[in-house]
Amino acid sequence: MIKSKSFNKYILDDLKTDEDIKEWINIGFEEFLHDNDLNAFIKALEYAVRAKDSILGISKKTGISRSNLYAIFNGEQQPQLSTALKIIKELGYTVKVA
């Protein structure tokens, strides 16, 4: 029997470079702008965090508690814009309006 990768592992394996991760975040944000579904953007941020660092690492760098990050990424809590921007900044990216 062939063992299949989980969807999460498949995505994370695809996010190898900073360009891949930035593109993934941009796609999530564009989906949010298109259909007002914040979940796509938050999921993109979660995958970016997991690909580039870890929940614990970002928690320490941003001062956002790990439990708060898990609640945000699991859809139990809606983040403020400042929270999303803090995560993006700690990943080493900036936000640009075009």
C-alpha positions in Angstrom: 0.0 0.0 0.0 1.3 3.5 -0.9 1.4 5.9 2.0 0.1 9.3 1.0 1.3 12.6 2.5 -1.1 14.7 4.5 -2.4 17.9 2.8 -0.5 20.0 5.4 2.8 18.2 4.7 2.2 18.6 0.9 1.8 22.3 1.2 4.7 22.8 3.6 7.0 20.8 1.3 6.0 23.2 -1.5 6.9 26.3 0.5 10.7 26.1 0.3 11.9 29.6 -0.5 11.0 33.1 0.7 9.5 33.7 -2.8 7.2 30.7 -2.4 6.1 31.8 1.1 5.5 35.4 0.0 3.5 34.2 -3.0 1.4 31.9 -0.7 0.6 34.8 1.7 -0.3 37.1 -1.3 -2.6 34.4 -2.7 -4.3 34.1 0.7 -4.7 37.9 0.9 -6.1 38.1 -2.6 -8.7 35.5 -1.8 -9.7 37.5 1.3 -10.0 40.6 -0.8 -12.0 38.8 -3.4 -14.5 37.0 -1.2 -14.1 38.6 2.2 -13.2 35.2 3.7 -10.5 35.9 6.3 -9.8 32.2 6.8 -7.9 31.9 3.5 -5.5 34.6 4.6 -5.1 33.3 8.1 -4.5 29.8 6.8 -1.8 31.2 4.4 -0.2 32.9 7.4 -0.2 29.7 9.4 1.5 27.8 6.6 4.0 30.6 6.2 4.8 30.4 10.0 5.1 26.6 9.9 7.3 26.7 6.8 9.7 29.5 7.9 9.7 29.1 11.7 7.2 27.6 14.2 4.3 28.6 16.3 6.5 28.7 19.4 9.2 30.7 17.6 6.7 33.3 16.3 5.0 33.4 19.7 8.3 34.3 21.3 9.3 36.9 18.6 5.9 38.6 18.6 4.9 38.4 22.2 1.6 36.8 21.1 0.8 33.8 23.3 1.1 30.3 21.7 -2.5 29.6 22.7 -3.7 32.8 21.1 -1.9 31.9 17.8 -3.4 28.4 17.9 -6.9 29.9 18.5 -6.4 32.2 15.5 -5.0 29.5 13.2 -7.8 27.1 14.2 -10.5 29.7 13.5 -11.6 30.0 17.1 -10.6 33.7 17.3 -10.5 36.4 14.7 -7.2 38.3 14.7 -6.8 42.0 14.6 -5.0 43.6 11.7 -2.1 44.5 14.0 -1.7 40.8 14.9 -1.5 39.7 11.3 1.0 42.5 10.5 3.1 41.6 13.5 3.3 38.0 12.3 4.2 39.1 8.8 6.9 41.4 10.1 8.5 38.7 12.2 8.5 36.4 9.2 10.7 39.1 7.5 8.1 40.5 5.1 6.4 43.8 4.6 3.0 44.7 3.4 2.7 46.9 0.3 -0.5 48.4 -1.2 -0.3 48.4 -4.9 
